[in-house]
Amino acid sequence: MIYVFHLLDKPDGLALRQRLRPEHKAYLGAMAERIAFAGPLLSDDGATMIGSVLAIDFDSRQDALQWQADEPFTKAGLYASVQLHAFQNLWPQKAGFPPAV
């Protein structure tokens, strides 16, 4: 089952996010085969990262929660808000849209 994480950073969390981003990306990389999509949420300026949306296949909600508990941003206390929902993808993805940065 795919689980979607909707994660919003604490105010003034950008410096912490930037500092831990390499660890976060490595942690995600270990799950690359299971990621449906993932990326930062952006402020209205279209550039400032304010959170994350991750859609990852897990065997159970408990597995998803455990994975998230061990995630570097979570362990560092970056997130002000964490939501987790089961997700059913009913719309085919467009390969390469938009291009990865």
C-alpha distances in whole Angstrom, upper triangle without the diagonal:
4,6,10,13,16,19,23,25,28,32,33,30,31,33,31,28,30,31,28,26,27,25,22,22,23,20,17,19,18,14,15,14,10,11,11,14,16,19,22,23,26,29,31,33,31,31,31,27,26,23,19,16,13,10,8,5,6,6,7,9,12,11,10,13,15,14,15,18,20,19,23,23,22,24,27,27,26,24,25,22,19,16,12,10,7,7,8,10,13,15,16,17,20,21,23,23,24,26,24,27
4,7,10,13,16,20,22,26,29,30,27,28,30,28,25,27,28,25,23,24,23,20,19,20,18,15,17,16,13,13,12,9,9,8,10,12,15,18,19,23,26,28,30,27,27,27,24,23,19,16,13,10,6,5,4,6,9,9,9,13,11,9,12,15,13,14,17,18,17,21,21,20,22,25,24,23,21,23,20,16,14,10,9,6,5,7,8,12,14,14,14,18,19,20,20,21,22,21,24
4,7,10,13,16,19,22,25,27,24,25,27,25,22,25,26,23,21,23,21,18,18,19,17,14,17,17,13,14,14,11,10,9,11,11,14,16,17,21,23,26,28,25,26,25,21,20,16,13,10,8,6,6,6,7,10,9,7,11,10,7,10,12,11,11,14,16,15,18,18,17,19,22,21,20,18,19,16,13,10,7,5,4,5,9,10,14,16,17,16,20,21,22,21,22,23,21,24
4,6,10,13,16,19,22,24,21,22,25,23,20,22,24,21,19,21,20,17,17,19,16,14,17,17,14,15,16,12,10,9,9,9,12,13,13,17,20,22,24,22,22,21,18,17,13,10,7,6,4,7,9,10,13,12,10,13,13,9,11,14,12,11,14,16,15,17,16,15,19,20,19,18,15,17,14,10,8,6,5,6,6,10,11,14,15,17,16,19,20,20,19,19,21,19,21
4,6,10,13,16,19,21,18,19,21,19,16,19,21,18,17,19,18,14,15,17,15,13,16,17,14,15,17,14,12,12,11,9,11,11,11,15,18,20,22,20,20,19,16,14,10,8,6,5,6,8,11,12,15,14,11,13,13,9,10,13,11,9,12,14,12,14,13,12,15,17,16,14,11,13,10,7,6,5,7,9,10,13,14,18,19,20,18,21,22,22,21,20,22,20,21
4,7,10,13,16,18,16,17,20,18,15,18,21,18,17,20,19,15,17,19,17,15,19,20,17,18,20,17,14,14,12,10,10,10,9,13,15,17,20,18,18,17,13,11,8,6,5,7,9,12,15,16,19,17,14,16,16,13,13,16,14,11,14,16,14,16,13,12,16,17,15,13,10,11,8,6,5,6,8,11,12,15,16,19,19,21,19,22,23,23,21,20,22,20,21
4,7,10,13,15,12,13,16,15,12,16,17,15,15,18,17,13,15,18,16,15,18,19,18,19,21,19,16,16,14,11,11,9,8,12,13,17,19,17,17,15,11,9,5,5,6,8,11,14,17,17,21,19,16,17,17,14,13,15,14,10,12,14,12,13,10,9,13,14,12,9,6,8,6,5,6,9,12,15,15,19,20,23,23,24,22,24,25,24,23,21,23,20,20
4,7,9,11,10,11,14,13,11,15,17,15,15,18,18,15,17,20,18,17,21,22,21,22,24,22,19,19,17,14,12,10,8,10,11,14,16,15,15,12,10,6,4,7,9,12,15,17,21,21,24,23,20,21,21,17,16,18,17,14,15,17,14,14,11,11,14,14,11,8,5,6,5,7,9,12,15,18,19,22,22,25,25,27,24,26,27,26,24,22,24,22,21
4,6,8,6,8,11,10,8,12,14,13,13,17,16,14,16,19,18,17,21,23,22,23,26,24,21,22,19,15,13,10,9,11,11,15,16,16,15,11,9,5,5,8,11,14,17,19,23,23,27,25,22,23,22,19,18,19,18,14,15,16,14,13,9,10,13,11,9,6,4,5,7,9,12,15,18,21,22,25,26,29,28,29,27,28,29,27,26,24,25,22,21
4,6,5,9,11,10,10,13,15,14,15,19,19,16,19,22,21,21,24,26,25,26,29,27,24,25,23,19,17,14,13,14,13,16,18,18,17,13,11,8,9,12,15,17,21,23,26,26,29,27,24,24,25,22,20,21,20,17,17,18,16,15,11,11,13,11,8,6,5,4,8,11,14,17,21,24,25,29,29,32,32,33,31,32,33,31,29,27,28,26,24
4,5,8,11,11,11,14,16,16,17,21,21,19,21,24,23,23,26,28,28,29,32,30,27,28,25,21,19,15,14,13,12,15,16,17,16,12,11,8,10,14,17,20,24,26,29,30,33,31,28,28,28,25,23,25,24,20,20,22,19,18,14,15,17,14,12,9,9,8,11,14,17,21,24,27,28,31,31,34,34,35,32,33,34,32,30,28,29,27,25
4,6,7,8,10,11,13,14,15,19,19,18,20,23,23,23,26,28,28,29,32,31,28,29,26,22,19,15,15,14,13,16,16,17,15,11,11,9,11,15,19,21,25,27,30,31,34,33,30,30,30,27,25,26,25,21,21,22,20,17,14,15,17,14,12,9,11,11,14,17,20,23,26,29,30,33,33,36,35,36,33,34,34,32,30,28,29,26,24
4,6,5,6,9,10,11,12,16,16,14,17,20,19,20,22,24,24,25,29,27,25,26,23,19,16,13,13,13,13,16,16,17,14,11,9,8,9,12,16,18,22,24,27,28,31,30,27,27,26,23,22,23,21,18,18,18,16,14,10,12,14,10,9,6,8,9,12,15,18,21,24,27,28,31,31,34,33,34,31,32,32,30,29,26,27,24,22
4,5,5,6,9,10,10,14,15,14,15,18,19,19,21,24,24,24,28,27,24,25,22,18,15,12,12,11,11,15,14,14,12,8,7,7,9,12,16,18,22,24,27,28,32,31,28,29,28,25,24,24,22,19,20,20,17,14,11,14,15,13,12,9,11,12,15,17,20,22,25,28,28,31,31,34,32,33,30,30,30,28,26,24,24,21,19
4,5,5,6,9,10,13,14,14,16,18,19,20,22,24,25,25,29,28,26,27,24,20,17,14,15,15,15,18,17,17,14,11,10,11,13,15,19,21,24,26,29,30,33,33,30,30,29,26,25,25,23,20,21,20,17,14,12,15,15,12,13,10,13,15,18,19,22,25,28,30,31,34,33,37,35,36,32,33,32,30,29,26,26,23,20
4,5,5,6,8,11,12,11,14,16,16,17,20,21,22,23,27,26,24,26,23,19,17,14,15,16,16,20,19,19,16,13,11,11,12,14,17,19,23,23,27,27,30,30,27,27,26,23,22,22,20,17,17,16,14,11,8,11,12,8,9,7,10,13,16,17,20,22,26,28,29,32,32,35,35,35,32,32,32,30,29,27,26,23,21
4,6,5,6,9,10,9,11,14,14,14,17,19,20,20,24,23,20,22,19,15,13,10,12,13,14,18,17,16,14,11,8,9,9,10,14,15,19,20,24,25,28,27,25,25,24,21,20,20,18,15,16,16,12,10,7,10,12,9,10,7,10,13,15,15,18,20,23,25,26,29,29,32,31,31,28,29,28,26,25,23,23,20,18
4,6,5,8,10,10,11,14,15,15,17,20,21,21,24,24,22,23,20,17,14,12,14,14,15,19,17,16,13,11,9,11,12,13,16,18,21,22,26,27,30,30,28,28,27,24,23,23,21,18,19,18,15,12,10,14,15,12,14,11,13,16,18,19,22,23,26,28,28,31,30,34,32,32,29,29,28,25,25,23,22,19,16
4,6,8,9,10,12,13,14,16,17,19,21,22,25,25,23,25,22,19,17,15,17,17,19,22,21,20,17,14,13,14,14,15,19,19,23,24,27,27,31,31,29,28,26,24,23,23,20,18,19,17,14,11,10,13,13,11,13,11,14,17,20,20,23,25,28,30,30,33,33,36,35,35,31,32,30,28,28,26,25,21,19
4,6,5,6,9,10,11,12,14,16,17,18,22,22,20,22,20,16,15,13,16,17,19,23,22,21,18,15,13,14,13,13,17,17,20,20,23,24,27,27,25,25,23,21,20,19,17,15,15,13,10,7,7,10,10,9,11,10,13,16,18,18,21,22,25,27,27,30,30,33,33,32,29,30,29,27,27,25,24,20,18
4,5,5,6,9,10,10,12,14,16,16,20,20,17,20,17,13,12,11,14,15,17,21,20,18,15,14,11,13,12,12,14,14,18,18,22,23,26,26,25,25,23,20,20,20,17,15,16,14,11,8,8,12,13,11,13,11,13,17,18,18,20,21,24,25,25,28,27,31,30,29,26,26,25,23,23,21,20,17,15
4,5,5,6,9,10,10,13,15,15,19,19,17,20,18,15,14,14,17,18,21,24,23,21,18,17,15,16,15,15,17,16,19,19,22,23,26,27,26,26,23,21,21,20,17,16,17,15,12,10,11,14,14,13,16,14,17,20,21,21,23,23,26,27,27,29,29,32,31,30,27,27,25,23,24,22,21,17,15
4,5,5,6,9,10,11,13,14,18,18,17,20,18,15,15,15,18,20,22,26,25,23,21,19,16,17,16,15,17,16,18,18,20,21,24,24,23,23,20,18,18,17,14,14,14,11,9,6,9,12,11,11,14,13,16,19,20,19,21,21,24,25,26,29,28,32,31,30,27,28,27,25,26,24,23,19,18
4,5,5,6,9,10,11,12,16,16,14,17,15,12,11,11,15,17,20,23,23,21,18,17,14,15,12,11,13,12,15,15,18,18,21,22,21,20,18,16,16,15,12,11,12,10,7,6,7,10,10,11,13,11,13,17,17,16,18,18,21,22,22,25,25,28,28,27,24,25,24,23,23,22,21,17,16
4,5,5,6,9,10,10,14,14,12,15,13,10,10,11,15,17,20,23,23,20,18,17,14,16,14,12,13,12,14,14,17,18,22,22,22,22,19,17,18,17,14,13,15,13,10,9,10,13,14,15,17,15,16,20,20,18,20,19,22,22,22,25,24,27,26,25,22,23,21,20,20,19,18,14,14
4,5,5,6,9,10,13,14,13,16,15,13,14,15,19,21,24,27,27,24,22,21,18,19,17,15,16,14,16,15,17,18,21,22,22,22,19,17,18,17,13,14,15,13,10,10,12,14,15,15,18,17,18,22,22,20,22,21,23,24,24,26,25,29,28,27,24,25,23,22,23,22,20,17,16
4,5,5,7,9,12,12,12,15,15,12,13,15,18,21,24,27,27,25,23,22,18,19,16,14,15,12,14,13,15,15,18,19,18,18,15,13,15,13,10,10,12,9,7,8,10,12,12,14,16,15,16,20,20,18,19,18,20,21,21,24,24,27,27,26,24,25,24,23,24,23,22,18,18
4,5,5,6,10,10,8,12,11,9,10,13,16,19,22,25,26,23,21,20,17,18,15,12,12,9,11,10,12,13,17,18,17,18,15,13,14,14,10,10,13,11,8,10,11,13,14,16,17,16,16,20,19,17,18,16,18,19,19,21,20,24,23,23,20,21,20,19,20,20,19,15,16
4,5,5,8,10,9,12,12,11,12,15,18,21,25,28,27,24,23,22,19,21,18,15,15,12,13,12,14,15,18,20,20,20,17,15,18,17,13,14,16,14,12,13,14,16,17,19,21,19,20,24,23,21,21,20,21,21,21,23,22,25,24,23,20,21,19,18,20,20,18,15,16
4,6,8,9,10,14,14,13,15,18,21,24,28,31,31,28,26,25,22,23,20,17,17,14,14,12,13,13,16,18,19,18,15,14,16,15,11,13,15,13,11,13,15,16,17,19,21,21,21,25,24,21,22,20,21,21,21,23,22,26,26,24,22,23,21,21,23,23,22,18,19
4,6,5,6,10,11,11,14,17,20,23,26,29,30,27,25,25,22,22,19,16,15,11,11,8,9,10,13,15,16,16,13,11,14,13,10,12,15,13,11,14,16,16,18,20,21,21,20,24,22,19,19,17,18,17,17,19,19,22,22,21,19,21,19,20,21,21,20,17,19
4,5,5,9,10,10,13,16,19,22,26,28,29,25,24,24,21,22,19,16,15,11,11,9,10,12,15,18,18,19,16,14,17,17,13,15,18,16,14,16,18,19,20,22,23,22,22,25,24,21,21,19,19,19,18,19,18,21,21,19,16,18,16,16,18,18,17,14,16
4,6,8,11,12,15,19,22,25,28,31,31,28,27,27,24,25,22,19,17,13,12,9,9,11,14,16,18,19,16,15,18,18,15,17,20,18,17,19,21,21,23,25,26,25,25,28,26,23,22,20,20,18,17,18,16,20,19,18,16,17,16,17,19,20,19,17,19
4,6,9,11,14,18,20,23,27,29,30,27,27,27,23,24,20,17,14,11,9,6,5,8,11,13,14,16,13,11,15,15,12,14,17,17,15,18,19,19,21,24,25,24,23,25,23,20,19,16,16,14,14,14,14,17,18,16,15,17,16,18,19,20,20,17,20
4,5,7,11,14,16,20,23,26,27,23,23,23,20,20,17,13,11,8,6,4,6,10,13,15,15,17,14,12,15,16,13,13,17,17,14,17,17,18,20,22,23,21,20,23,21,18,17,15,15,14,13,14,13,16,16,15,13,15,14,15,16,16,16,14,17
4,7,11,14,16,19,23,25,26,22,22,23,20,21,18,14,11,8,5,6,7,11,14,16,16,19,16,14,17,18,16,16,20,20,17,20,20,20,23,25,25,23,22,24,22,19,17,15,14,13,11,11,9,13,12,11,9,12,12,13,13,14,15,14,17
4,7,11,12,15,19,21,22,19,19,19,16,17,14,11,8,6,5,7,10,13,17,18,18,20,18,15,17,19,16,15,19,19,16,18,18,19,22,23,23,21,19,22,20,17,16,15,14,14,12,13,11,14,13,12,10,12,11,12,11,12,13,11,13
4,7,10,13,16,19,20,16,16,16,13,14,11,7,6,4,6,8,12,14,18,19,18,20,18,14,16,18,15,13,17,17,14,15,14,16,19,20,20,17,16,19,17,15,15,14,14,15,14,16,14,17,16,16,13,15,14,14,13,13,13,11,12
4,7,9,13,16,16,13,12,12,10,11,9,6,6,7,9,12,15,18,22,22,20,22,20,17,18,20,17,15,18,18,14,15,13,15,18,18,18,15,15,17,16,15,15,15,16,18,16,19,17,20,19,18,15,16,16,14,13,12,12,10,10
4,6,10,13,13,11,10,9,6,7,6,4,6,9,12,14,18,20,24,24,22,23,22,18,19,21,18,15,18,18,15,15,12,14,18,17,17,13,12,15,14,14,15,16,17,19,18,21,20,22,21,21,18,19,19,17,16,14,15,12,11
4,7,10,11,9,9,8,6,6,5,5,7,10,13,16,20,22,26,25,23,24,24,20,20,22,20,17,20,20,17,17,14,16,19,18,17,14,12,14,13,13,14,15,17,19,18,21,20,22,21,22,19,20,20,19,17,15,16,14,14
4,7,7,6,6,5,5,5,7,9,10,14,17,20,24,26,29,29,26,28,27,24,24,26,23,20,23,23,20,19,16,18,21,20,19,15,14,15,15,16,17,19,20,23,22,24,23,25,23,24,21,21,22,20,17,15,16,15,14
4,5,6,7,5,6,6,9,11,13,17,20,23,27,29,32,31,29,30,30,26,26,28,26,23,25,26,22,22,18,20,23,21,20,16,15,15,16,17,18,21,22,25,24,27,26,28,26,27,24,24,25,23,21,18,20,18,17
4,5,8,8,10,10,13,15,16,20,22,26,29,31,35,34,31,33,33,29,29,31,29,26,28,29,26,25,22,24,27,25,23,20,19,18,19,20,21,23,25,27,26,28,27,28,26,27,25,25,26,24,21,18,20,20,18
4,6,7,10,11,14,16,18,21,24,27,31,33,37,36,34,35,35,31,31,33,31,28,30,30,27,26,22,25,28,26,24,21,20,20,21,23,24,26,27,30,28,30,29,30,28,29,26,25,26,23,21,18,19,19,17
4,6,8,10,13,14,15,18,21,24,28,30,34,34,31,33,32,29,29,31,28,26,28,28,25,24,21,23,26,25,24,20,20,20,20,22,22,24,25,27,26,27,26,27,25,25,22,22,22,20,17,14,16,15,13
4,6,9,12,13,15,18,21,24,28,30,34,33,31,33,32,28,28,30,27,25,27,27,23,22,19,22,24,22,22,18,18,20,20,21,23,24,26,28,27,29,27,29,27,27,24,23,23,20,18,15,16,14,12
4,6,9,12,15,17,21,24,27,29,33,32,30,31,30,27,26,28,26,23,24,25,21,19,16,19,22,19,19,15,15,16,17,19,21,23,25,27,27,29,28,30,28,29,25,25,25,23,21,18,19,17,14
4,6,8,11,14,18,20,24,26,29,29,26,27,26,23,23,24,22,19,21,21,17,16,13,16,18,16,16,12,12,14,15,16,17,19,22,24,23,26,25,28,26,27,24,24,24,22,20,18,18,16,14
4,7,10,14,17,20,23,25,28,27,25,26,25,22,21,23,21,17,19,20,17,16,12,14,17,15,14,10,9,10,11,13,15,17,20,22,22,25,25,27,26,27,24,25,26,24,22,20,21,19,17
4,7,10,14,16,20,21,25,23,21,22,21,18,17,19,17,14,16,17,14,13,10,11,15,14,12,9,8,9,9,10,12,14,16,19,19,22,22,25,24,25,22,23,24,22,21,19,20,18,17
4,6,10,13,16,18,21,21,18,20,19,15,15,17,15,12,15,15,12,13,10,11,15,15,14,11,9,12,10,10,11,12,14,16,16,19,19,22,21,22,19,21,21,20,18,17,18,15,15
4,7,10,13,15,19,18,16,18,17,14,15,17,15,12,15,16,13,15,13,13,17,18,17,14,12,14,12,10,10,10,11,13,12,15,15,18,17,18,16,18,18,18,17,16,17,15,16
4,6,10,12,16,16,14,16,14,11,13,15,12,10,14,15,12,14,13,13,17,18,17,15,14,16,14,11,11,10,11,12,11,14,13,17,17,17,15,17,17,17,17,16,17,15,16
4,7,10,13,13,13,15,13,10,13,15,12,12,16,16,14,17,16,16,19,21,21,19,17,19,16,13,12,10,9,9,8,10,10,14,14,14,13,16,16,17,16,17,18,16,18
4,6,10,11,11,13,11,8,11,13,10,11,14,15,13,16,16,16,19,21,21,20,18,21,18,15,14,11,11,10,9,11,11,15,16,16,15,17,17,18,18,19,20,18,20
4,7,9,10,12,10,8,12,13,11,13,16,16,15,19,19,19,21,24,24,23,21,24,21,17,16,12,12,10,9,11,11,15,16,16,15,19,19,20,21,22,22,20,23
4,5,7,9,6,6,10,10,9,11,14,15,15,18,19,18,20,23,23,23,21,23,21,17,16,12,12,10,11,13,14,18,19,20,19,22,22,24,24,25,26,24,26
4,7,8,7,8,11,12,11,14,16,17,17,21,22,21,22,26,26,26,24,26,24,20,18,14,14,11,13,14,16,19,21,22,22,25,25,27,28,28,29,27,29
4,5,5,6,9,10,11,13,14,16,17,21,21,19,21,24,24,24,22,24,21,17,15,12,11,9,12,14,17,20,22,23,23,27,27,29,29,30,31,29,31
4,5,5,6,9,10,11,12,14,15,19,19,17,19,22,21,22,19,21,18,14,12,9,9,8,11,14,17,20,22,24,24,27,28,29,29,29,30,28,30
4,5,5,6,9,10,10,13,14,18,19,16,17,21,20,21,19,21,18,15,14,11,12,12,15,18,20,24,26,27,27,30,30,31,31,32,32,30,31
4,5,5,6,9,10,11,12,16,17,15,16,20,20,21,19,21,19,16,15,12,13,12,15,17,19,23,25,25,25,28,28,29,29,30,30,28,29
4,5,5,6,9,10,11,14,15,13,15,18,18,18,16,18,16,12,11,8,10,10,12,15,17,21,22,23,22,25,25,26,26,26,27,25,26
4,5,5,6,9,10,14,14,11,13,16,15,16,14,16,14,10,10,8,11,12,15,18,20,24,25,26,25,28,29,29,29,29,29,27,28
4,5,5,7,9,12,14,11,12,15,15,17,16,18,17,13,14,12,14,15,18,21,23,26,28,28,27,30,30,30,31,30,31,28,29
4,5,5,6,10,12,10,11,14,15,16,15,18,16,13,14,12,14,15,17,20,21,25,26,26,25,27,27,27,27,27,27,24,25
4,5,5,9,9,7,9,12,12,12,11,14,13,10,11,10,13,14,16,20,21,25,26,26,24,27,27,27,27,26,26,23,24
4,6,8,9,6,7,10,10,12,11,14,13,11,12,12,15,17,19,23,24,28,29,30,28,31,30,30,30,30,30,27,27
4,6,9,7,6,10,11,13,13,16,16,14,16,15,18,19,21,24,26,29,30,30,29,31,30,30,30,29,29,26,26
4,6,5,6,9,10,11,11,15,15,12,14,14,17,19,20,23,24,28,28,28,26,28,27,27,27,26,26,22,22
4,5,5,6,9,9,11,14,15,14,17,17,20,22,23,26,27,31,31,31,28,30,29,28,28,27,26,22,22
4,6,5,6,5,7,11,12,11,14,15,19,21,22,26,26,30,30,30,27,29,28,27,27,25,25,22,21
4,5,5,6,6,10,10,9,12,13,17,19,21,25,26,29,30,30,28,30,30,29,29,27,27,24,24
4,6,8,9,12,14,13,16,17,20,22,24,28,29,33,33,33,31,33,33,32,32,30,30,27,26
4,6,9,11,14,14,17,19,22,25,27,30,31,34,34,35,32,34,33,32,32,30,30,27,25
4,6,8,10,11,15,17,21,23,25,29,30,33,34,34,32,34,34,33,32,30,30,27,26
4,7,9,10,14,16,20,23,24,28,28,31,31,32,30,31,31,30,29,27,27,24,23
4,5,7,10,13,17,20,21,25,26,29,29,30,28,30,30,29,28,26,27,24,23
4,7,10,14,17,21,22,26,27,30,30,32,30,32,32,31,30,28,29,27,26
4,7,10,13,17,19,22,24,26,27,29,27,29,30,30,28,27,28,26,26
4,7,10,14,16,19,21,24,25,26,25,27,28,28,27,26,27,25,25
4,7,10,12,16,18,21,22,24,23,26,27,27,26,25,27,25,25
4,7,9,13,15,18,20,22,21,24,25,26,25,24,26,24,25
4,6,10,12,15,17,19,19,23,24,25,24,24,26,25,26
4,7,10,13,15,17,18,21,23,25,23,24,26,25,27
4,6,9,12,14,14,18,20,21,20,21,23,23,25
4,6,9,11,13,17,18,21,20,21,23,23,26
4,6,8,9,13,15,17,16,18,20,20,23
4,7,9,13,16,18,17,19,22,22,25
4,6,9,12,15,14,16,18,20,23
4,7,9,12,12,14,16,18,21
4,6,9,8,11,13,14,17
4,6,6,8,10,12,16
4,6,8,9,10,14
4,6,5,7,11
3,5,8,11
4,6,9
4,6
4
